[in-house]
């Protein structure tokens, strides 16, 4: 009801440089590992969207084609399709993961990367204000020369210049800005035959297995300059024909299926929701539609059938729910 007044207030704060980000709301998710999600106040999210609308076109033309996160016309499904395009051409793939990427983002490095393309003092002031206003993230677990600690502080509180809140639109966009030089390094210096990146998950393709094993050292060295580290347990060379886990699916050159743990997790959620004394039919319908929309990208027909019958076998009256729309959906 007060949208106009609030927008003018924000505009005045930005003009006078008195704008300060509000306090974040944080919660934990398990997908499957534990992550801390931070949600900014609504007025701050308005500012984030306004800022990204202005600076995104400036950076977008510098991004490599095969970066697929948080970009128009891209996304996880396009990334998987591109993965399969390369998997049909090359025999081997190096699958890599950056260790605790968002908690490890160095504020000084990020500001340097932003200044590579942005010169406007007012825009830089707002970018710095949002970055500096980031709340404390979990400890990155990797420390570099020049890191410091405050005497008597807990580990999660001693790295104030590292970490971005995952829930911010700006954080998602700045992830691409932060790794843009790395993308060009892989493409132009290493000259990888095939390359796909989605946030901190990336893969390199080649017919030469030895080259993929040897290239891990220069990848690690370049990331170290950005104060990032590869996750040793998640960096391996695989044969593309055997199927590789990537972005929630197990992917082969010609088909893909949803990872088993994601199916099990949805089954547990569904059982929990339907075991309530009065299940929320609308919420269940929305959840099922969302899940089916995700698994439809893989070979999903038998999977949907199996999930429903596992739930039914557990004693949940799936086909007898009093909500008519839900009953019709289940039969479908």
N, C-alpha and C positions, 0 to 999 in steps of 0.2 A: 504493500500500500504506500510505502514511502520510498519507492525506488528512485524517483527523480531527486529527492532531497539527498538520499544516500550517495547517489552518483556524483552530485555536485560537491558533496563533502569530500569524497575521495579525490575528485579532480582538484579541489583547492589544496588538499594535503600534498598532492603530488607537485603542484605548482610551487608551493612554498617549501617543499622538501621537508615537511613535518610528518610525512607518512611513516608509520611504524607497523610492521606485521604483528598480528595478534598471536595469542597463545595457541599451540597445536593441541589437538585431541589425539591421543595415541592408543593403539590396540594391537594385539598380537594375532597373527594368522598362522596356520600350519598348512603349507601347500607345496610339498609335504613337510619341508623344514620350517622352523619357526622364523618369522619375519616380523619386524616392527613397522606398522603402517602409521603414518602421521597425517592427520587431516587438518588443513588450515581453515580458519573461519571463512564464512561465505564471502565477505567483503574482500578478503585477500585473494580468494580464487577469482573474483572478478578482475582484480589487478593482474593476476597471473595470465589469464586469457588475453587481456588487452595487450600485455607486453609481448606474449608469444605471437599474437596476430601481426605485430609490427616487425619483429626481428626474425621470425621463421623464414620469410622469403629471402632474406639476405643470406642466411646460411644454407638454405635448401639447395641452391644451385652449386654449392661446394661439396655436397655429400655424394658419396659413391652410389652407384645404382643399387648395389646389393646390400645396403643397410635397410632393414625392414621394420624397425620399431618406431612407433609414434610418428609416422609419416603418412600423408594422404595417398591413398591408392596402394598402400603396402599392407602390413599386418602379418600375423602368424601364418595364415593359410597361404599367402603369397610367398612367404619365406620357405615354407615346406615344399611348395611347388617348385621353387627355384632350386632347393636342395635336390629334389628328384631329377630336375633337368641335368644337374651336374653329376648325380649318381649314375645316370644312364650313360654318361660319357667317360667317367673315370672309375678306376678300380678301388682306390683307397681314399679315405677321408680322415683328417685330423680333427677331432672334436675337442674344443677347448671351452673353459669356463673361467671367468675372472673371479677371484676369491673376494666375497663380500664387497661387491662393486659399489653400491650406493653408500655404505658406511665408510668406504675408503676414498671417495672423491675428495681430492685436496682442493680447498677453496682458492688458494693462490694459483694453482695450475688452471683451475676452471676460469678464474678471472682473466688470466693471461690468454686463454683460448678465446674468450668472448671478445677481448680487445683486438684480436687478430682481424676481426671484421667490423667491429663497432667502434666508432670514434666519438659519437655524440655524448657530451658530458652528462646531460640529464638522463639519457638512457642507461649509461654506465652506472650512474648513481643509483638508479632503481634496481638494476641487476645486483649491484653490491649489497643494497639494503635487504633484498630477498635472500641472497646467499648468507649474509651475516646473521639474518634472523632465523636461520635453520635451528631447529631444536637439537638437543644432544641425541646422537644415534648410538647404536650398539658399538662396542669396541671393534675396530677393523681386524685386529689379530696379526697384522703385519706392520712392522715399524721400520722407518727409514732414517738415514743420517739427517740430523737436524730436528727430529721429533723431540718433544720435551714433555715433561710431566710436572704437575703442580704438587708440591709436597702435601701428603695427607689426603689427596683426592682419590676417589674410586676410579678404576680403570676407565669406565664409561664416561667419566667427566673430564679426562685430562687431554682430550684431543679436540678442542673447540673449533679448530680450523679444518676439520675433516667431516665428511658425511652430508648427504642431502636427504630430506624426507621423501620417501618413496611415493607418497600420495599426491605430491604437487605436480601439476602439468609442467611447470618450469623445470622440475627435476627430470622428468621424462625427456623433455626436449634437450636439456643440457647434457644428458647422457650421450646423445649423438654428437653434440658439439665437442664434448670431452674426448671422444674416441675417433673424431674425424681424421686427425693426423695419423692415427693407427691404421684406419681403413686405407688411407692413401699409401702408407708404408707397405702394407700387405699387397696392395694392387700394383704399385709402381716400382717399389724397390725389390721386394721379394718376388714379384711377378707371379703370384699364385695362379695356377690355371683356373681354379674355381674358388669362390669365396662367398660366404653368406654370413651376415651378422644380425642378431636380434638382441638388442641391449648388450648384455655381457656374455651371451652365448654366441659362439662363432665357430665356423667350420672351414677348413681348407681342403681342396680336392687335388689329387694328382694320380697319375699312373705309376709314379715312383715312390714306393713306400719309404725308402731310405731318405729321400728328400724331405718328406713330411716329418720323419723323426729328427732329422738334422735341423729343420727350421724352427724347432721349439726354442732353441737357445736365443736366436735373434728376436723372436716374438717376446720372450721373457725380458730381454734386455731393453727393448723399446718400451714395454709396459712399465718397467721400473723407472724410466725417465718420467712417466706420468704418475709415478708412485702407486702403481697397481701390480698385482701378482697373479700369476696363473694358479688355479686350483690343481695341485699335483694329482689328486685322486680322480679328477674329472677330465684330465687331458690325456687322450689315448688315440692311437691310430687304429682304425677299423676297416674291414673290407666292406665296401658299400653293399655288396650282394647279400650280406648277412643281416641287414636291418640294424639301424642305429637309433637310439632314443634322441628325439629332437623336438623341442617345444610342445611337450605333452603327448606326442605320438611316437610310435616306433615306425621308422620310415625305411622302406625298401625302394629300389629304383622304380618300380611300377605300381606299388600300392602302399598303404599305410593303415595302421590300426591304433586305437587309443591305448595308452599305457595302462597296464593292469591295475596299478595302484590308484589311478584316477577313477577307474570303474568301481573298485572296492570302496573308495572314499565316498562316492556318490551313493552306493548302496547303503552304507551306514547312515548317511544323512537322510535318505529316503525312509529307512526303517524308523529312525528316530522321530521324524516328522509325522509319520502315519500312526505311530504308537501313542500319540497324544490323545487325551480324552475327547477333545473336539479339534480334529485337524483343520488347519486353515486351508481350505480348498484353493483359494486364489493364489496363495503363496506357493503351494505345491505345484499348481499348474504352471506358474511362472518359472519355478525351478526346473521342472521337467522339460519345458520348452527350451530353456537355456541350455540344459545338458544335451538334449537331442540335437539342437542346432550345432553344438560343438562336435559331437561324435559323428554327425552326418558327413563330416568332411572325410572320415575314414570309412572302412567297411563296417557299417553300423547295424544292419538289419538283425543279424543273429545276436549281436551284443545287446540291443534293446530288448529283444525277446528273452534273453537269458537273465538280464537284470530284473525284469518284471516277474519272471517265474521264481527267481531266487527270493525275492521279497515275498511273494505269495507263499512259497514253501516255508518261510519263517513265521507264517501265521498271521500276516497282515492282510486284512480284507480289502485287497487292492481294487477288486472289481465291484465292490458293494458300497462304495463311498456314497453318502447321501447327496453330495454335491453333483448335480446332473452333468455340468460341463466337465467336471473332473472324470466322471465315469465314462463319458463318451471319449475323452482324450485317452484314457487308459485302454479302452477297447481298440482305439486306432493304433 
